[in-house]
Amino acid sequence: MKNQKVNKQVVGIDISKDSFYACYKIKYDNQQVVIKGIKSFDNTYKDFIIFLDWCKKRNKTSEIKPIFVMEATGVYYEELAYFLNQKEKTLSIQLAQKIKYFAKSCNLKTKTDKVDSKMIAEFGIEKNLTGTDLWTPPSKEFKLLRDLSRERSSLKKAETSAKLQLHAMRYSHEKNETVVAMKEKQISFYKEQVKEVEKEMRDLVKKDKKLFEKIKKVQTIKGVGFITIITVLTEVNGFILFKNIPQLISYAGLDVVEKESGTIVGKTKISRKGNAHLRTALYMPAVSAIQYNKELRSFNERIMKNKTLKKQGIVAVMRKILILIYTLWNTDQVYIEDYQVNKQLQVSK
């Protein structure tokens, strides 16, 4: 390879909670692709430094900078992503759906962290990763809003758990009034904390007039509140990674999967492989929208016409709400109930 120039360098990263595998691939002018190394590292700041040194030793040219590629799964990739960004490295964070389809196109059947890192590196070699494919970290305000949103979600879960415990205590034999009072106090504490977090979120948004006005437009969807919109926007970083609706639905884990083998037809269900924070944020608004939003109520009734499980309609409405938020945010428009009906009336005049 001495006479060949380096055409491209990619570091594929498959990351998990405690560790990650990295595969360093180089593509030469003659189109030959060579693996320069595969290694496992701990998902810690100390090993991030070791990882960069490992990459530096495999980089044989200063003209072509390596592109680091990883999946946007969970939150485990974030520390390494921010580290690489701070070190001014070129980084591409891809949706899991894209990587999954690429693996299928390669007829890849073996699935291990090591194999996945090689496949992600190959994805980077094959694709022209430029422009919106390159990762831009969310603004400090967006990240703070997301952290506040997740803290609120955590507090709400703790509050719900405490309420269930209190309910059990009240109906138990010879209940201890002191313990009951302590549990009631705990619930009050969680409620106050939720209020504080929500106030902080609202105050932060109001400081950005443009953001505030856009959120107000999205909030015209009946049954969908401010907190839901903030949670969705911050979990998807303002939708900048998403080029179409199927990508967004898959990222939220609201895409439908069917299990079928021969004459055996399995149950149809959502994948649940995406962002759990998004699904949690959309559930109660979907329940509310079925009651108060005429269009979404009709949509739910159509979905449930041949269904037996109530949750199937709720999940469909969750998807619909996510699509509406995505559409209104990108078009900077308000929600118009009975849009198609109104449009037809205007055409007929």
PALUMGU-277429 format. One record per residue (C-alpha): x, y, z negated; residue in one letter; chain; residue number from 1. Coordinates in nm, 2 decimals, always signed. Example, Ala and Ser with C-alpha at 12.3 -4.5 7.8 and 13.67 -1.06 7.14 Angstrom:
# residues 2
- xx|yy|zz|residu|chaine|num
- +1.23|-0.45|-0.78|a|A|1 .
- +1.37|-0.11|-0.71|s|A|2 .
//
This chain:
# residues 349
- xx|yy|zz|residu|chaine|num
- +0.00|+0.00|+0.00|m|A|1 .
- +0.31|+0.23|+0.00|k|A|2 .
- +0.23|+0.36|+0.35|n|A|3 .
- -0.14|+0.41|+0.28|q|A|4 .
- -0.28|+0.72|+0.13|k|A|5 .
- -0.54|+0.72|-0.15|v|A|6 .
- -0.88|+0.81|-0.02|n|A|7 .
- -1.08|+0.78|-0.34|k|A|8 .
- -1.04|+0.69|-0.71|q|A|9 .
- -1.33|+0.58|-0.93|v|A|10 .
- -1.35|+0.46|-1.29|v|A|11 .
- -1.66|+0.26|-1.36|g|A|12 .
- -1.78|+0.25|-1.72|i|A|13 .
- -2.02|+0.01|-1.88|d|A|14 .
- -2.09|+0.15|-2.23|i|A|15 .
- -2.27|+0.01|-2.54|s|A|16 .
- -2.31|+0.12|-2.90|k|A|17 .
- -1.96|+0.00|-3.02|d|A|18 .
- -1.75|-0.04|-2.71|s|A|19 .
- -1.72|+0.01|-2.34|f|A|20 .
- -1.55|-0.16|-2.04|y|A|21 .
- -1.37|+0.05|-1.78|a|A|22 .
- -1.27|-0.06|-1.43|c|A|23 .
- -1.03|+0.16|-1.23|y|A|24 .
- -1.07|+0.12|-0.85|k|A|25 .
- -0.88|+0.28|-0.57|i|A|26 .
- -0.98|+0.31|-0.21|k|A|27 .
- -0.72|+0.37|+0.06|y|A|28 .
- -0.74|+0.52|+0.40|d|A|29 .
- -0.75|+0.18|+0.56|n|A|30 .
- -1.08|+0.12|+0.36|q|A|31 .
- -0.92|-0.14|+0.14|q|A|32 .
- -1.03|-0.13|-0.22|v|A|33 .
- -0.80|-0.24|-0.50|v|A|34 .
- -0.87|-0.28|-0.87|i|A|35 .
- -0.59|-0.12|-1.07|k|A|36 .
- -0.72|-0.24|-1.41|g|A|37 .
- -1.01|-0.35|-1.63|i|A|38 .
- -1.00|-0.29|-2.00|k|A|39 .
- -1.22|-0.27|-2.31|s|A|40 .
- -1.22|+0.02|-2.55|f|A|41 .
- -1.40|+0.11|-2.87|d|A|42 .
- -1.67|+0.37|-2.84|n|A|43 .
- -1.47|+0.61|-3.07|t|A|44 .
- -1.29|+0.94|-3.02|y|A|45 .
- -0.96|+0.77|-3.10|k|A|46 .
- -1.01|+0.52|-2.81|d|A|47 .
- -1.13|+0.79|-2.58|f|A|48 .
- -0.78|+0.94|-2.59|i|A|49 .
- -0.63|+0.59|-2.53|i|A|50 .
- -0.87|+0.54|-2.24|f|A|51 .
- -0.76|+0.87|-2.07|l|A|52 .
- -0.40|+0.77|-2.11|d|A|53 .
- -0.48|+0.43|-1.96|w|A|54 .
- -0.64|+0.61|-1.66|c|A|55 .
- -0.35|+0.85|-1.62|k|A|56 .
- -0.11|+0.56|-1.58|k|A|57 .
- -0.32|+0.42|-1.29|r|A|58 .
- -0.36|+0.76|-1.11|n|A|59 .
- -0.09|+0.76|-0.85|k|A|60 .
- -0.19|+1.09|-0.68|t|A|61 .
- -0.26|+1.44|-0.79|s|A|62 .
- -0.45|+1.52|-0.47|e|A|63 .
- -0.75|+1.29|-0.53|i|A|64 .
- -0.90|+1.32|-0.88|k|A|65 .
- -1.07|+1.01|-1.02|p|A|66 .
- -1.45|+1.02|-1.06|i|A|67 .
- -1.58|+0.87|-1.38|f|A|68 .
- -1.92|+0.69|-1.33|v|A|69 .
- -2.15|+0.56|-1.60|m|A|70 .
- -2.52|+0.48|-1.66|e|A|71 .
- -2.77|+0.71|-1.84|a|A|72 .
- -2.89|+0.45|-2.09|t|A|73 .
- -2.98|+0.53|-2.44|g|A|74 .
- -2.76|+0.78|-2.62|v|A|75 .
- -2.44|+0.57|-2.65|y|A|76 .
- -2.28|+0.73|-2.34|y|A|77 .
- -2.31|+1.08|-2.47|e|A|78 .
- -2.00|+1.11|-2.68|e|A|79 .
- -1.78|+0.99|-2.41|l|A|80 .
- -1.96|+1.20|-2.15|a|A|81 .
- -1.91|+1.52|-2.35|y|A|82 .
- -1.54|+1.42|-2.42|f|A|83 .
- -1.47|+1.38|-2.05|l|A|84 .
- -1.65|+1.71|-1.97|n|A|85 .
- -1.44|+1.89|-2.22|q|A|86 .
- -1.13|+1.74|-2.06|k|A|87 .
- -1.26|+1.88|-1.72|e|A|88 .
- -1.30|+1.54|-1.56|k|A|89 .
- -1.53|+1.48|-1.27|t|A|90 .
- -1.82|+1.28|-1.41|l|A|91 .
- -2.13|+1.12|-1.25|s|A|92 .
- -2.40|+0.98|-1.48|i|A|93 .
- -2.64|+0.77|-1.28|q|A|94 .
- -2.99|+0.64|-1.36|l|A|95 .
- -3.01|+0.28|-1.46|a|A|96 .
- -3.25|+0.21|-1.17|q|A|97 .
- -3.00|+0.32|-0.91|k|A|98 .
- -2.73|+0.10|-1.05|i|A|99 .
- -2.98|-0.19|-1.08|k|A|100 .
- -3.08|-0.17|-0.71|y|A|101 .
- -2.71|-0.14|-0.61|f|A|102 .
- -2.63|-0.46|-0.80|a|A|103 .
- -2.92|-0.63|-0.62|k|A|104 .
- -2.79|-0.52|-0.28|s|A|105 .
- -2.45|-0.67|-0.37|c|A|106 .
- -2.63|-0.99|-0.46|n|A|107 .
- -2.46|-0.97|-0.81|l|A|108 .
- -2.60|-1.25|-1.03|k|A|109 .
- -2.35|-1.26|-1.31|t|A|110 .
- -2.41|-0.99|-1.58|k|A|111 .
- -2.15|-0.91|-1.84|t|A|112 .
- -2.00|-0.58|-1.95|d|A|113 .
- -1.68|-0.65|-1.76|k|A|114 .
- -1.87|-0.74|-1.44|v|A|115 .
- -2.10|-0.44|-1.48|d|A|116 .
- -1.80|-0.20|-1.50|s|A|117 .
- -1.66|-0.34|-1.18|k|A|118 .
- -2.00|-0.30|-1.01|m|A|119 .
- -2.04|+0.06|-1.14|i|A|120 .
- -1.69|+0.14|-1.00|a|A|121 .
- -1.79|-0.01|-0.67|e|A|122 .
- -2.11|+0.20|-0.67|f|A|123 .
- -1.88|+0.51|-0.71|g|A|124 .
- -1.66|+0.39|-0.42|i|A|125 .
- -1.95|+0.33|-0.19|e|A|126 .
- -2.15|+0.64|-0.27|k|A|127 .
- -2.07|+1.00|-0.18|n|A|128 .
- -2.10|+1.15|-0.53|l|A|129 .
- -2.12|+1.53|-0.50|t|A|130 .
- -2.34|+1.82|-0.60|g|A|131 .
- -2.63|+1.71|-0.81|t|A|132 .
- -2.48|+1.36|-0.85|d|A|133 .
- -2.21|+1.51|-1.07|l|A|134 .
- -2.31|+1.55|-1.44|w|A|135 .
- -2.37|+1.89|-1.59|t|A|136 .
- -2.42|+1.88|-1.97|p|A|137 .
- -2.74|+2.05|-2.10|p|A|138 .
- -2.71|+2.40|-2.24|s|A|139 .
- -2.64|+2.43|-2.61|k|A|140 .
- -3.00|+2.55|-2.66|e|A|141 .
- -3.14|+2.25|-2.47|f|A|142 .
- -2.93|+2.01|-2.67|k|A|143 .
- -3.03|+2.17|-3.00|l|A|144 .
- -3.40|+2.15|-2.90|l|A|145 .
- -3.35|+1.78|-2.82|r|A|146 .
- -3.18|+1.71|-3.15|d|A|147 .
- -3.46|+1.90|-3.33|l|A|148 .
- -3.72|+1.70|-3.13|s|A|149 .
- -3.56|+1.37|-3.23|r|A|150 .
- -3.54|+1.48|-3.59|e|A|151 .
- -3.91|+1.56|-3.59|r|A|152 .
- -3.99|+1.22|-3.44|s|A|153 .
- -3.78|+1.05|-3.72|s|A|154 .
- -3.97|+1.25|-3.98|l|A|155 .
- -4.31|+1.16|-3.83|k|A|156 .
- -4.22|+0.79|-3.84|k|A|157 .
- -4.11|+0.82|-4.20|a|A|158 .
- -4.44|+1.01|-4.29|e|A|159 .
- -4.65|+0.74|-4.12|t|A|160 .
- -4.46|+0.46|-4.30|s|A|161 .
- -4.51|+0.64|-4.64|a|A|162 .
- -4.88|+0.68|-4.57|k|A|163 .
- -4.92|+0.31|-4.50|l|A|164 .
- -4.74|+0.24|-4.83|q|A|165 .
- -4.96|+0.48|-5.01|l|A|166 .
- -5.27|+0.32|-4.86|h|A|167 .
- -5.15|-0.03|-4.98|a|A|168 .
- -5.08|+0.11|-5.33|m|A|169 .
- -5.42|+0.26|-5.37|r|A|170 .
- -5.59|-0.07|-5.30|y|A|171 .
- -5.35|-0.28|-5.50|s|A|172 .
- -5.43|-0.44|-5.84|h|A|173 .
- -5.33|-0.23|-6.14|e|A|174 .
- -5.17|+0.04|-5.93|k|A|175 .
- -4.91|+0.26|-6.10|n|A|176 .
- -5.03|+0.62|-6.09|e|A|177 .
- -4.68|+0.75|-6.13|t|A|178 .
- -4.56|+0.57|-5.82|v|A|179 .
- -4.86|+0.68|-5.63|v|A|180 .
- -4.79|+1.04|-5.72|a|A|181 .
- -4.43|+1.00|-5.61|m|A|182 .
- -4.54|+0.86|-5.28|k|A|183 .
- -4.78|+1.15|-5.23|e|A|184 .
- -4.50|+1.40|-5.30|k|A|185 .
- -4.28|+1.22|-5.05|q|A|186 .
- -4.55|+1.25|-4.78|i|A|187 .
- -4.59|+1.62|-4.86|s|A|188 .
- -4.21|+1.66|-4.82|f|A|189 .
- -4.21|+1.50|-4.48|y|A|190 .
- -4.50|+1.72|-4.37|k|A|191 .
- -4.32|+2.04|-4.48|e|A|192 .
- -4.00|+1.92|-4.30|q|A|193 .
- -4.20|+1.86|-3.98|v|A|194 .
- -4.34|+2.21|-4.00|k|A|195 .
- -3.99|+2.36|-4.05|e|A|196 .
- -3.85|+2.17|-3.75|v|A|197 .
- -4.14|+2.27|-3.53|e|A|198 .
- -4.11|+2.64|-3.63|k|A|199 .
- -3.73|+2.62|-3.54|e|A|200 .
- -3.82|+2.47|-3.20|m|A|201 .
- -4.08|+2.74|-3.13|r|A|202 .
- -3.84|+3.02|-3.24|d|A|203 .
- -3.56|+2.88|-3.02|l|A|204 .
- -3.78|+2.86|-2.71|v|A|205 .
- -3.92|+3.21|-2.76|k|A|206 .
- -3.57|+3.35|-2.74|k|A|207 .
- -3.55|+3.24|-2.38|d|A|208 .
- -3.84|+3.43|-2.20|k|A|209 .
- -3.80|+3.24|-1.87|k|A|210 .
- -3.81|+2.90|-2.05|l|A|211 .
- -4.10|+3.01|-2.27|f|A|212 .
- -4.31|+3.12|-1.96|e|A|213 .
- -4.25|+2.80|-1.78|k|A|214 .
- -4.35|+2.59|-2.08|i|A|215 .
- -4.67|+2.80|-2.11|k|A|216 .
- -4.76|+2.70|-1.76|k|A|217 .
- -4.71|+2.34|-1.82|v|A|218 .
- -4.91|+2.37|-2.14|q|A|219 .
- -5.22|+2.44|-1.93|t|A|220 .
- -5.26|+2.06|-1.91|i|A|221 .
- -5.54|+1.99|-2.16|k|A|222 .
- -5.43|+1.75|-2.43|g|A|223 .
- -5.06|+1.82|-2.38|v|A|224 .
- -4.90|+2.04|-2.64|g|A|225 .
- -4.59|+2.25|-2.68|f|A|226 .
- -4.40|+1.98|-2.88|i|A|227 .
- -4.47|+1.71|-2.62|t|A|228 .
- -4.35|+1.93|-2.34|i|A|229 .
- -4.03|+2.03|-2.52|i|A|230 .
- -3.96|+1.66|-2.60|t|A|231 .
- -4.00|+1.56|-2.24|v|A|232 .
- -3.80|+1.84|-2.10|l|A|233 .
- -3.50|+1.79|-2.34|t|A|234 .
- -3.50|+1.41|-2.30|e|A|235 .
- -3.47|+1.45|-1.92|v|A|236 .
- -3.25|+1.77|-1.93|n|A|237 .
- -3.49|+1.97|-1.73|g|A|238 .
- -3.53|+1.69|-1.47|f|A|239 .
- -3.20|+1.78|-1.30|i|A|240 .
- -3.10|+1.41|-1.26|l|A|241 .
- -3.43|+1.31|-1.09|f|A|242 .
- -3.49|+1.33|-0.71|k|A|243 .
- -3.83|+1.16|-0.71|n|A|244 .
- -4.11|+1.04|-0.93|i|A|245 .
- -4.02|+0.66|-0.93|p|A|246 .
- -3.68|+0.74|-1.07|q|A|247 .
- -3.85|+0.94|-1.35|l|A|248 .
- -4.10|+0.67|-1.43|i|A|249 .
- -3.83|+0.41|-1.44|s|A|250 .
- -3.62|+0.62|-1.67|y|A|251 .
- -3.91|+0.65|-1.91|a|A|252 .
- -3.96|+0.27|-1.91|g|A|253 .
- -4.31|+0.32|-1.78|l|A|254 .
- -4.26|+0.13|-1.45|d|A|255 .
- -4.47|-0.18|-1.41|v|A|256 .
- -4.30|-0.53|-1.39|v|A|257 .
- -4.47|-0.85|-1.29|e|A|258 .
- -4.35|-1.20|-1.38|k|A|259 .
- -4.45|-1.46|-1.13|e|A|260 .
- -4.31|-1.80|-1.05|s|A|261 .
- -4.47|-2.04|-0.80|g|A|262 .
- -4.83|-2.10|-0.89|t|A|263 .
- -4.78|-1.94|-1.24|i|A|264 .
- -4.87|-1.57|-1.25|v|A|265 .
- -4.74|-1.39|-1.56|g|A|266 .
- -4.86|-1.08|-1.73|k|A|267 .
- -4.81|-0.74|-1.58|t|A|268 .
- -4.65|-0.50|-1.82|k|A|269 .
- -4.42|-0.19|-1.84|i|A|270 .
- -4.05|-0.25|-1.84|s|A|271 .
- -3.98|-0.06|-2.17|r|A|272 .
- -3.61|-0.04|-2.06|k|A|273 .
- -3.60|+0.34|-2.04|g|A|274 .
- -3.60|+0.62|-2.28|n|A|275 .
- -3.81|+0.53|-2.59|a|A|276 .
- -3.82|+0.89|-2.71|h|A|277 .
- -4.02|+0.98|-2.39|l|A|278 .
- -4.27|+0.70|-2.44|r|A|279 .
- -4.32|+0.79|-2.80|t|A|280 .
- -4.38|+1.15|-2.71|a|A|281 .
- -4.63|+1.07|-2.44|l|A|282 .
- -4.85|+0.82|-2.63|y|A|283 .
- -5.06|+1.05|-2.86|m|A|284 .
- -5.10|+1.32|-2.59|p|A|285 .
- -5.24|+1.04|-2.36|a|A|286 .
- -5.49|+0.94|-2.62|v|A|287 .
- -5.59|+1.30|-2.67|s|A|288 .
- -5.61|+1.38|-2.29|a|A|289 .
- -5.85|+1.08|-2.24|i|A|290 .
- -6.09|+1.26|-2.47|q|A|291 .
- -6.04|+1.63|-2.38|y|A|292 .
- -5.91|+1.64|-2.02|n|A|293 .
- -6.19|+1.57|-1.77|k|A|294 .
- -5.97|+1.47|-1.49|e|A|295 .
- -5.75|+1.24|-1.70|l|A|296 .
- -6.06|+1.09|-1.86|r|A|297 .
- -6.20|+1.00|-1.52|s|A|298 .
- -5.86|+0.86|-1.42|f|A|299 .
- -5.85|+0.64|-1.73|n|A|300 .
- -6.21|+0.52|-1.65|e|A|301 .
- -6.11|+0.42|-1.30|r|A|302 .
- -5.80|+0.24|-1.43|i|A|303 .
- -6.00|+0.05|-1.69|m|A|304 .
- -6.28|-0.06|-1.46|k|A|305 .
- -6.13|-0.40|-1.41|n|A|306 .
- -5.91|-0.41|-1.71|k|A|307 .
- -5.97|-0.54|-2.06|t|A|308 .
- -5.68|-0.40|-2.27|l|A|309 .
- -5.74|-0.04|-2.37|k|A|310 .
- -5.36|+0.02|-2.38|k|A|311 .
- -5.33|-0.04|-2.00|q|A|312 .
- -5.54|+0.28|-1.95|g|A|313 .
- -5.33|+0.47|-2.20|i|A|314 .
- -5.00|+0.37|-2.04|v|A|315 .
- -5.14|+0.48|-1.70|a|A|316 .
- -5.24|+0.82|-1.84|v|A|317 .
- -4.89|+0.85|-2.00|m|A|318 .
- -4.74|+0.80|-1.65|r|A|319 .
- -4.98|+1.06|-1.51|k|A|320 .
- -4.90|+1.32|-1.78|i|A|321 .
- -4.52|+1.27|-1.72|l|A|322 .
- -4.58|+1.32|-1.35|i|A|323 .
- -4.79|+1.63|-1.41|l|A|324 .
- -4.52|+1.78|-1.64|i|A|325 .
- -4.25|+1.70|-1.37|y|A|326 .
- -4.46|+1.86|-1.09|t|A|327 .
- -4.56|+2.18|-1.28|l|A|328 .
- -4.21|+2.23|-1.41|w|A|329 .
- -4.05|+2.20|-1.06|n|A|330 .
- -4.32|+2.41|-0.88|t|A|331 .
- -4.35|+2.66|-1.17|d|A|332 .
- -4.73|+2.65|-1.15|q|A|333 .
- -5.03|+2.61|-1.39|v|A|334 .
- -5.25|+2.30|-1.41|y|A|335 .
- -5.57|+2.32|-1.21|i|A|336 .
- -5.84|+2.09|-1.32|e|A|337 .
- -6.03|+1.92|-1.03|d|A|338 .
- -5.76|+2.05|-0.79|y|A|339 .
- -5.87|+1.83|-0.50|q|A|340 .
- -6.23|+1.93|-0.54|v|A|341 .
- -6.15|+2.30|-0.55|n|A|342 .
- -5.93|+2.27|-0.25|k|A|343 .
- -6.20|+2.10|-0.05|q|A|344 .
- -6.45|+2.38|-0.15|l|A|345 .
- -6.20|+2.65|-0.03|q|A|346 .
- -6.16|+2.47|+0.31|v|A|347 .
- -6.54|+2.44|+0.36|s|A|348 .
- -6.60|+2.82|+0.30|k|A|349 .
//
